[in-house]
Amino acid sequence: MSDSELELAVQLVDQASSDAFEATDYQDDVRERMLELIQQKVDGEDIVTVAQEEPQTQIIDLMAALKASLSEDDSKRKPAKAASVKKKKAPARKRASG
């Protein structure tokens, strides 16, 4: 990692981090929905839930993706071995007898 990359990474972390937590900046949606349901029940209303369709998600096997990317990197880093060429032996020379 170069010095400029390290400096950029530190800068990004510093920008994203905050020393103070303000609870008022966040909204508890689950609590609000539960309070609404409780109020409906107190008012004598029937609570009917509708089954929601599961969102279509693509599940990625991170370990398989990492292994695949590493094997791709290995094939790019290592030069391909040249196909071995079998050398033909020269025919044996006959000795002159004599």
N, CA, C and O atoms as CSV, one atom per row, in Angstrom:
chain,resi,resn,atom,element,x,y,z
A,1,MET,N,N,0.855,-1.165,0.000
A,1,MET,CA,C,0.000,0.000,0.000
A,1,MET,C,C,0.902,1.229,0.000
A,1,MET,O,O,1.836,1.331,0.796
A,2,SER,N,N,0.615,2.138,-0.883
A,2,SER,CA,C,1.432,3.337,-0.978
A,2,SER,C,C,1.031,4.328,0.117
A,2,SER,O,O,-0.018,4.196,0.747
A,3,ASP,N,N,1.895,5.320,0.324
A,3,ASP,CA,C,1.625,6.329,1.347
A,3,ASP,C,C,0.344,7.106,1.046
A,3,ASP,O,O,-0.410,7.436,1.962
A,4,SER,N,N,0.095,7.398,-0.222
A,4,SER,CA,C,-1.105,8.160,-0.579
A,4,SER,C,C,-2.370,7.335,-0.324
A,4,SER,O,O,-3.391,7.881,0.095
A,5,GLU,N,N,-2.307,6.021,-0.574
A,5,GLU,CA,C,-3.457,5.156,-0.301
A,5,GLU,C,C,-3.723,5.067,1.196
A,5,GLU,O,O,-4.874,5.097,1.631
A,6,LEU,N,N,-2.661,4.956,1.979
A,6,LEU,CA,C,-2.800,4.890,3.426
A,6,LEU,C,C,-3.377,6.197,3.963
A,6,LEU,O,O,-4.247,6.179,4.834
A,7,GLU,N,N,-2.903,7.313,3.455
A,7,GLU,CA,C,-3.406,8.617,3.880
A,7,GLU,C,C,-4.895,8.759,3.547
A,7,GLU,O,O,-5.670,9.267,4.357
A,8,LEU,N,N,-5.285,8.313,2.365
A,8,LEU,CA,C,-6.690,8.366,1.962
A,8,LEU,C,C,-7.549,7.486,2.864
A,8,LEU,O,O,-8.643,7.890,3.260
A,9,ALA,N,N,-7.069,6.293,3.191
A,9,ALA,CA,C,-7.813,5.381,4.063
A,9,ALA,C,C,-8.005,5.989,5.446
A,9,ALA,O,O,-9.099,5.917,6.007
A,10,VAL,N,N,-6.967,6.581,5.994
A,10,VAL,CA,C,-7.061,7.214,7.310
A,10,VAL,C,C,-8.048,8.374,7.262
A,10,VAL,O,O,-8.836,8.557,8.190
A,11,GLN,N,N,-8.012,9.153,6.193
A,11,GLN,CA,C,-8.919,10.287,6.043
A,11,GLN,C,C,-10.378,9.812,5.975
A,11,GLN,O,O,-11.253,10.415,6.595
A,12,LEU,N,N,-10.642,8.737,5.225
A,12,LEU,CA,C,-11.998,8.199,5.125
A,12,LEU,C,C,-12.512,7.704,6.473
A,12,LEU,O,O,-13.674,7.920,6.817
A,13,VAL,N,N,-11.652,7.044,7.227
A,13,VAL,CA,C,-12.051,6.539,8.542
A,13,VAL,C,C,-12.331,7.699,9.481
A,13,VAL,O,O,-13.301,7.664,10.237
A,14,ASP,N,N,-11.492,8.727,9.440
A,14,ASP,CA,C,-11.712,9.895,10.295
A,14,ASP,C,C,-13.023,10.593,9.967
A,14,ASP,O,O,-13.728,11.042,10.870
A,15,GLN,N,N,-13.355,10.688,8.687
A,15,GLN,CA,C,-14.600,11.340,8.294
A,15,GLN,C,C,-15.812,10.533,8.733
A,15,GLN,O,O,-16.825,11.102,9.141
A,16,ALA,N,N,-15.714,9.221,8.651
A,16,ALA,CA,C,-16.854,8.366,8.969
A,16,ALA,C,C,-17.067,8.223,10.474
A,16,ALA,O,O,-18.185,7.963,10.919
A,17,SER,N,N,-16.016,8.389,11.250
A,17,SER,CA,C,-16.150,8.192,12.692
A,17,SER,C,C,-16.685,9.454,13.356
A,17,SER,O,O,-16.487,10.573,12.882
A,18,SER,N,N,-17.369,9.226,14.472
A,18,SER,CA,C,-17.934,10.341,15.225
A,18,SER,C,C,-17.760,10.043,16.705
A,18,SER,O,O,-17.936,8.908,17.147
A,19,ASP,N,N,-17.419,11.059,17.452
A,19,ASP,CA,C,-17.208,10.873,18.891
A,19,ASP,C,C,-18.526,10.854,19.658
A,19,ASP,O,O,-18.622,10.224,20.710
A,20,ALA,N,N,-19.535,11.536,19.141
A,20,ALA,CA,C,-20.791,11.675,19.869
A,20,ALA,C,C,-21.895,10.867,19.199
A,20,ALA,O,O,-22.006,10.828,17.974
A,21,PHE,N,N,-22.705,10.226,20.029
A,21,PHE,CA,C,-23.867,9.498,19.539
A,21,PHE,C,C,-25.104,10.287,19.930
A,21,PHE,O,O,-25.325,10.559,21.110
A,22,GLU,N,N,-25.895,10.649,18.959
A,22,GLU,CA,C,-27.130,11.377,19.206
A,22,GLU,C,C,-28.304,10.455,18.905
A,22,GLU,O,O,-28.592,10.177,17.741
A,23,ALA,N,N,-28.977,9.984,19.933
A,23,ALA,CA,C,-30.105,9.069,19.759
A,23,ALA,C,C,-31.236,9.729,18.988
A,23,ALA,O,O,-32.004,9.048,18.309
A,24,THR,N,N,-31.346,11.052,19.086
A,24,THR,CA,C,-32.428,11.754,18.393
A,24,THR,C,C,-32.235,11.743,16.882
A,24,THR,O,O,-33.171,12.035,16.137
A,25,ASP,N,N,-31.044,11.415,16.426
A,25,ASP,CA,C,-30.779,11.340,14.986
A,25,ASP,C,C,-31.367,10.072,14.363
A,25,ASP,O,O,-31.440,9.955,13.140
A,26,TYR,N,N,-31.783,9.131,15.201
A,26,TYR,CA,C,-32.258,7.842,14.717
A,26,TYR,C,C,-33.703,7.628,15.125
A,26,TYR,O,O,-34.165,8.168,16.130
A,27,GLN,N,N,-34.413,6.831,14.332
A,27,GLN,CA,C,-35.819,6.557,14.587
A,27,GLN,C,C,-35.999,5.053,14.739
A,27,GLN,O,O,-35.499,4.283,13.918
A,28,ASP,N,N,-36.706,4.628,15.777
A,28,ASP,CA,C,-36.953,3.211,16.036
A,28,ASP,C,C,-38.267,2.805,15.367
A,28,ASP,O,O,-39.338,2.887,15.967
A,29,ASP,N,N,-38.160,2.369,14.117
A,29,ASP,CA,C,-39.353,2.002,13.348
A,29,ASP,C,C,-40.077,0.792,13.930
A,29,ASP,O,O,-41.307,0.747,13.931
A,30,VAL,N,N,-39.336,-0.169,14.416
A,30,VAL,CA,C,-39.949,-1.387,14.956
A,30,VAL,C,C,-40.773,-1.043,16.192
A,30,VAL,O,O,-41.895,-1.524,16.351
A,31,ARG,N,N,-40.216,-0.215,17.060
A,31,ARG,CA,C,-40.945,0.185,18.272
A,31,ARG,C,C,-42.237,0.913,17.904
A,31,ARG,O,O,-43.285,0.673,18.504
A,32,GLU,N,N,-42.155,1.808,16.908
A,32,GLU,CA,C,-43.336,2.555,16.499
A,32,GLU,C,C,-44.421,1.630,15.940
A,32,GLU,O,O,-45.601,1.810,16.241
A,33,ARG,N,N,-44.028,0.641,15.127
A,33,ARG,CA,C,-45.010,-0.301,14.585
A,33,ARG,C,C,-45.653,-1.118,15.699
A,33,ARG,O,O,-46.858,-1.365,15.679
A,34,MET,N,N,-44.845,-1.538,16.671
A,34,MET,CA,C,-45.382,-2.312,17.789
A,34,MET,C,C,-46.358,-1.485,18.615
A,34,MET,O,O,-47.400,-1.993,19.028
A,35,LEU,N,N,-46.034,-0.215,18.863
A,35,LEU,CA,C,-46.946,0.647,19.619
A,35,LEU,C,C,-48.258,0.845,18.871
A,35,LEU,O,O,-49.323,0.892,19.485
A,36,GLU,N,N,-48.186,0.962,17.550
A,36,GLU,CA,C,-49.407,1.087,16.746
A,36,GLU,C,C,-50.262,-0.169,16.863
A,36,GLU,O,O,-51.480,-0.075,17.009
A,37,LEU,N,N,-49.638,-1.342,16.800
A,37,LEU,CA,C,-50.382,-2.603,16.927
A,37,LEU,C,C,-51.003,-2.736,18.314
A,37,LEU,O,O,-52.137,-3.193,18.455
A,38,ILE,N,N,-50.251,-2.333,19.332
A,38,ILE,CA,C,-50.782,-2.397,20.699
A,38,ILE,C,C,-51.994,-1.486,20.825
A,38,ILE,O,O,-53.001,-1.863,21.424
A,39,GLN,N,N,-51.897,-0.277,20.255
A,39,GLN,CA,C,-53.015,0.659,20.328
A,39,GLN,C,C,-54.241,0.103,19.593
A,39,GLN,O,O,-55.370,0.264,20.055
A,40,GLN,N,N,-54.013,-0.552,18.445
A,40,GLN,CA,C,-55.135,-1.164,17.723
A,40,GLN,C,C,-55.809,-2.228,18.583
A,40,GLN,O,O,-57.036,-2.320,18.604
A,41,LYS,N,N,-55.035,-3.014,19.276
A,41,LYS,CA,C,-55.577,-4.072,20.130
A,41,LYS,C,C,-56.345,-3.464,21.300
A,41,LYS,O,O,-57.407,-3.963,21.676
A,42,VAL,N,N,-55.803,-2.374,21.882
A,42,VAL,CA,C,-56.479,-1.696,22.987
A,42,VAL,C,C,-57.817,-1.134,22.518
A,42,VAL,O,O,-58.799,-1.154,23.260
A,43,ASP,N,N,-57.850,-0.631,21.279
A,43,ASP,CA,C,-59.079,-0.064,20.727
A,43,ASP,C,C,-60.072,-1.147,20.320
A,43,ASP,O,O,-61.171,-0.825,19.869
A,44,GLY,N,N,-59.720,-2.409,20.466
A,44,GLY,CA,C,-60.634,-3.495,20.172
A,44,GLY,C,C,-60.595,-3.946,18.722
A,44,GLY,O,O,-61.433,-4.745,18.305
A,45,GLU,N,N,-59.657,-3.462,17.960
A,45,GLU,CA,C,-59.549,-3.859,16.552
A,45,GLU,C,C,-58.825,-5.192,16.454
A,45,GLU,O,O,-57.959,-5.517,17.267
A,46,ASP,N,N,-59.206,-5.956,15.431
A,46,ASP,CA,C,-58.481,-7.201,15.164
A,46,ASP,C,C,-57.200,-6.868,14.402
A,46,ASP,O,O,-57.185,-6.036,13.494
A,47,ILE,N,N,-56.152,-7.532,14.795
A,47,ILE,CA,C,-54.876,-7.321,14.127
A,47,ILE,C,C,-54.710,-8.424,13.092
A,47,ILE,O,O,-54.648,-9.606,13.430
A,48,VAL,N,N,-54.640,-8.028,11.847
A,48,VAL,CA,C,-54.491,-8.979,10.754
A,48,VAL,C,C,-53.152,-8.700,10.078
A,48,VAL,O,O,-52.860,-7.575,9.672
A,49,THR,N,N,-52.370,-9.729,9.972
A,49,THR,CA,C,-51.090,-9.564,9.286
A,49,THR,C,C,-51.181,-10.209,7.923
A,49,THR,O,O,-51.811,-11.253,7.752
A,50,VAL,N,N,-50.558,-9.588,6.975
A,50,VAL,CA,C,-50.531,-10.092,5.612
A,50,VAL,C,C,-49.129,-10.637,5.362
A,50,VAL,O,O,-48.124,-9.963,5.586
A,51,ALA,N,N,-49.099,-11.860,4.899
A,51,ALA,CA,C,-47.797,-12.458,4.601
A,51,ALA,C,C,-47.132,-11.687,3.462
A,51,ALA,O,O,-47.719,-11.485,2.399
A,52,GLN,N,N,-45.912,-11.271,3.709
A,52,GLN,CA,C,-45.181,-10.532,2.693
A,52,GLN,C,C,-44.320,-11.500,1.903
A,52,GLN,O,O,-43.811,-12.490,2.429
A,53,GLU,N,N,-44.175,-11.186,0.632
A,53,GLU,CA,C,-43.306,-12.018,-0.202
A,53,GLU,C,C,-41.864,-11.787,0.195
A,53,GLU,O,O,-41.443,-10.672,0.502
A,54,GLU,N,N,-41.134,-12.865,0.178
A,54,GLU,CA,C,-39.715,-12.754,0.470
A,54,GLU,C,C,-39.032,-12.013,-0.668
A,54,GLU,O,O,-39.266,-12.332,-1.834
A,55,PRO,N,N,-38.203,-11.045,-0.361
A,55,PRO,CA,C,-37.499,-10.345,-1.433
A,55,PRO,C,C,-36.513,-11.294,-2.117
A,55,PRO,O,O,-35.875,-12.128,-1.474
A,56,GLN,N,N,-36.412,-11.145,-3.405
A,56,GLN,CA,C,-35.477,-11.973,-4.163
A,56,GLN,C,C,-34.073,-11.440,-3.916
A,56,GLN,O,O,-33.767,-10.296,-4.251
A,57,THR,N,N,-33.248,-12.250,-3.346
A,57,THR,CA,C,-31.875,-11.841,-3.074
A,57,THR,C,C,-30.926,-12.830,-3.702
A,57,THR,O,O,-31.235,-14.007,-3.886
A,58,GLN,N,N,-29.785,-12.319,-4.019
A,58,GLN,CA,C,-28.742,-13.172,-4.561
A,58,GLN,C,C,-27.752,-13.431,-3.430
A,58,GLN,O,O,-27.126,-12.507,-2.913
A,59,ILE,N,N,-27.624,-14.677,-3.062
A,59,ILE,CA,C,-26.722,-15.032,-1.982
A,59,ILE,C,C,-25.374,-15.388,-2.596
A,59,ILE,O,O,-25.269,-16.259,-3.459
A,60,ILE,N,N,-24.363,-14.696,-2.130
A,60,ILE,CA,C,-23.026,-14.897,-2.671
A,60,ILE,C,C,-22.202,-15.650,-1.632
A,60,ILE,O,O,-22.131,-15.247,-0.471
A,61,ASP,N,N,-21.596,-16.721,-2.052
A,61,ASP,CA,C,-20.691,-17.466,-1.182
A,61,ASP,C,C,-19.357,-16.724,-1.197
A,61,ASP,O,O,-18.585,-16.839,-2.149
A,62,LEU,N,N,-19.093,-15.962,-0.134
A,62,LEU,CA,C,-17.905,-15.113,-0.103
A,62,LEU,C,C,-16.610,-15.919,-0.161
A,62,LEU,O,O,-15.644,-15.508,-0.804
A,63,MET,N,N,-16.596,-17.061,0.508
A,63,MET,CA,C,-15.369,-17.872,0.496
A,63,MET,C,C,-15.087,-18.387,-0.909
A,63,MET,O,O,-13.939,-18.393,-1.351
A,64,ALA,N,N,-16.133,-18.820,-1.614
A,64,ALA,CA,C,-15.937,-19.316,-2.976
A,64,ALA,C,C,-15.476,-18.181,-3.884
A,64,ALA,O,O,-14.609,-18.375,-4.736
A,65,ALA,N,N,-16.056,-16.999,-3.703
A,65,ALA,CA,C,-15.650,-15.850,-4.519
A,65,ALA,C,C,-14.202,-15.475,-4.239
A,65,ALA,O,O,-13.456,-15.145,-5.160
A,66,LEU,N,N,-13.800,-15.523,-2.966
A,66,LEU,CA,C,-12.417,-15.198,-2.608
A,66,LEU,C,C,-11.455,-16.213,-3.204
A,66,LEU,O,O,-10.420,-15.846,-3.761
A,67,LYS,N,N,-11.799,-17.494,-3.085
A,67,LYS,CA,C,-10.928,-18.533,-3.647
A,67,LYS,C,C,-10.815,-18.377,-5.159
A,67,LYS,O,O,-9.735,-18.539,-5.729
A,68,ALA,N,N,-11.932,-18.062,-5.804
A,68,ALA,CA,C,-11.901,-17.881,-7.259
A,68,ALA,C,C,-11.046,-16.691,-7.637
A,68,ALA,O,O,-10.287,-16.754,-8.603
A,69,SER,N,N,-11.159,-15.612,-6.891
A,69,SER,CA,C,-10.360,-14.427,-7.222
A,69,SER,C,C,-8.882,-14.690,-6.977
A,69,SER,O,O,-8.031,-14.197,-7.717
A,70,LEU,N,N,-8.572,-15.464,-5.939
A,70,LEU,CA,C,-7.170,-15.777,-5.676
A,70,LEU,C,C,-6.600,-16.675,-6.761
A,70,LEU,O,O,-5.453,-16.500,-7.171
A,71,SER,N,N,-7.390,-17.638,-7.231
A,71,SER,CA,C,-6.884,-18.515,-8.281
A,71,SER,C,C,-6.719,-17.739,-9.582
A,71,SER,O,O,-5.815,-18.033,-10.365
A,72,GLU,N,N,-7.585,-16.745,-9.826
A,72,GLU,CA,C,-7.421,-15.897,-11.010
A,72,GLU,C,C,-6.139,-15.094,-10.895
A,72,GLU,O,O,-5.405,-14.953,-11.872
A,73,ASP,N,N,-5.861,-14.562,-9.698
A,73,ASP,CA,C,-4.646,-13.779,-9.498
A,73,ASP,C,C,-3.415,-14.653,-9.695
A,73,ASP,O,O,-2.424,-14.221,-10.284
A,74,ASP,N,N,-3.486,-15.895,-9.193
A,74,ASP,CA,C,-2.348,-16.795,-9.350
A,74,ASP,C,C,-2.061,-17.052,-10.824
A,74,ASP,O,O,-0.904,-17.076,-11.244
A,75,SER,N,N,-3.112,-17.243,-11.600
A,75,SER,CA,C,-2.890,-17.532,-13.017
A,75,SER,C,C,-2.351,-16.308,-13.743
A,75,SER,O,O,-1.657,-16.447,-14.750
A,76,LYS,N,N,-2.652,-15.130,-13.256
A,76,LYS,CA,C,-2.148,-13.914,-13.888
A,76,LYS,C,C,-0.711,-13.643,-13.476
A,76,LYS,O,O,0.074,-13.116,-14.264
A,77,ARG,N,N,-0.362,-14.002,-12.246
A,77,ARG,CA,C,0.984,-13.709,-11.753
A,77,ARG,C,C,2.020,-14.678,-12.294
A,77,ARG,O,O,3.122,-14.270,-12.663
A,78,LYS,N,N,1.680,-15.946,-12.343
A,78,LYS,CA,C,2.642,-16.951,-12.772
A,78,LYS,C,C,2.621,-17.041,-14.288
A,78,LYS,O,O,1.559,-17.197,-14.892
A,79,PRO,N,N,3.781,-16.943,-14.897
A,79,PRO,CA,C,3.778,-17.092,-16.353
A,79,PRO,C,C,3.409,-18.520,-16.714
A,79,PRO,O,O,3.784,-19.473,-16.032
A,80,ALA,N,N,2.686,-18.638,-17.772
A,80,ALA,CA,C,2.277,-19.967,-18.216
A,80,ALA,C,C,3.517,-20.744,-18.629
A,80,ALA,O,O,4.424,-20.209,-19.267
A,81,LYS,N,N,3.534,-21.995,-18.258
A,81,LYS,CA,C,4.669,-22.825,-18.638
A,81,LYS,C,C,4.560,-23.143,-20.119
A,81,LYS,O,O,3.491,-23.465,-20.636
A,82,ALA,N,N,5.675,-23.044,-20.764
A,82,ALA,CA,C,5.690,-23.355,-22.192
A,82,ALA,C,C,5.434,-24.841,-22.357
A,82,ALA,O,O,5.882,-25.656,-21.550
A,83,ALA,N,N,4.728,-25.173,-23.384
A,83,ALA,CA,C,4.464,-26.579,-23.650
A,83,ALA,C,C,5.797,-27.267,-23.901
A,83,ALA,O,O,6.637,-26.777,-24.656
A,84,SER,N,N,5.968,-28.388,-23.265
A,84,SER,CA,C,7.244,-29.065,-23.431
A,84,SER,C,C,7.313,-29.665,-24.829
A,84,SER,O,O,6.401,-30.347,-25.296
A,85,VAL,N,N,8.406,-29.384,-25.451
A,85,VAL,CA,C,8.631,-29.899,-26.802
A,85,VAL,C,C,9.651,-31.012,-26.676
A,85,VAL,O,O,10.767,-30.809,-26.199
A,86,LYS,N,N,9.246,-32.184,-27.111
A,86,LYS,CA,C,10.164,-33.310,-27.038
A,86,LYS,C,C,11.160,-33.188,-28.180
A,86,LYS,O,O,10.808,-33.041,-29.351
A,87,LYS,N,N,12.384,-33.255,-27.787
A,87,LYS,CA,C,13.424,-33.201,-28.813
A,87,LYS,C,C,13.584,-34.592,-29.396
A,87,LYS,O,O,13.671,-35.596,-28.689
A,88,LYS,N,N,13.617,-34.600,-30.688
A,88,LYS,CA,C,13.841,-35.884,-31.348
A,88,LYS,C,C,15.324,-36.183,-31.289
A,88,LYS,O,O,16.178,-35.335,-31.545
A,89,LYS,N,N,15.582,-37.402,-30.948
A,89,LYS,CA,C,16.983,-37.794,-30.922
A,89,LYS,C,C,17.465,-37.966,-32.349
A,89,LYS,O,O,16.780,-38.492,-33.226
A,90,ALA,N,N,18.652,-37.502,-32.518
A,90,ALA,CA,C,19.249,-37.686,-33.842
A,90,ALA,C,C,19.480,-39.172,-34.032
A,90,ALA,O,O,19.834,-39.885,-33.093
A,91,PRO,N,N,19.279,-39.629,-35.249
A,91,PRO,CA,C,19.510,-41.062,-35.472
A,91,PRO,C,C,20.961,-41.409,-35.127
A,91,PRO,O,O,21.887,-40.633,-35.363
A,92,ALA,N,N,21.110,-42.562,-34.581
A,92,ALA,CA,C,22.445,-42.998,-34.190
A,92,ALA,C,C,23.321,-43.115,-35.427
A,92,ALA,O,O,22.899,-43.626,-36.464
A,93,ARG,N,N,24.530,-42.637,-35.297
A,93,ARG,CA,C,25.467,-42.703,-36.441
A,93,ARG,C,C,26.149,-44.052,-36.447
A,93,ARG,O,O,26.551,-44.593,-35.417
A,94,LYS,N,N,26.253,-44.539,-37.589
A,94,LYS,CA,C,26.942,-45.830,-37.735
A,94,LYS,C,C,28.429,-45.540,-37.829
A,94,LYS,O,O,28.876,-44.616,-38.509
A,95,ARG,N,N,29.155,-46.354,-37.132
A,95,ARG,CA,C,30.599,-46.209,-37.201
A,95,ARG,C,C,31.102,-46.999,-38.410
A,95,ARG,O,O,30.659,-48.099,-38.740
A,96,ALA,N,N,32.003,-46.373,-38.995
A,96,ALA,CA,C,32.604,-47.061,-40.142
A,96,ALA,C,C,33.550,-48.126,-39.614
A,96,ALA,O,O,34.385,-47.856,-38.751
A,97,SER,N,N,33.419,-49.295,-40.118
A,97,SER,CA,C,34.311,-50.347,-39.659
A,97,SER,C,C,35.508,-50.441,-40.597
A,97,SER,O,O,35.370,-50.362,-41.817
A,98,GLY,N,N,36.606,-50.600,-40.038
A,98,GLY,CA,C,37.583,-50.678,-40.894
A,98,GLY,C,C,38.883,-50.798,-41.070
A,98,GLY,O,O,39.352,-50.824,-42.208
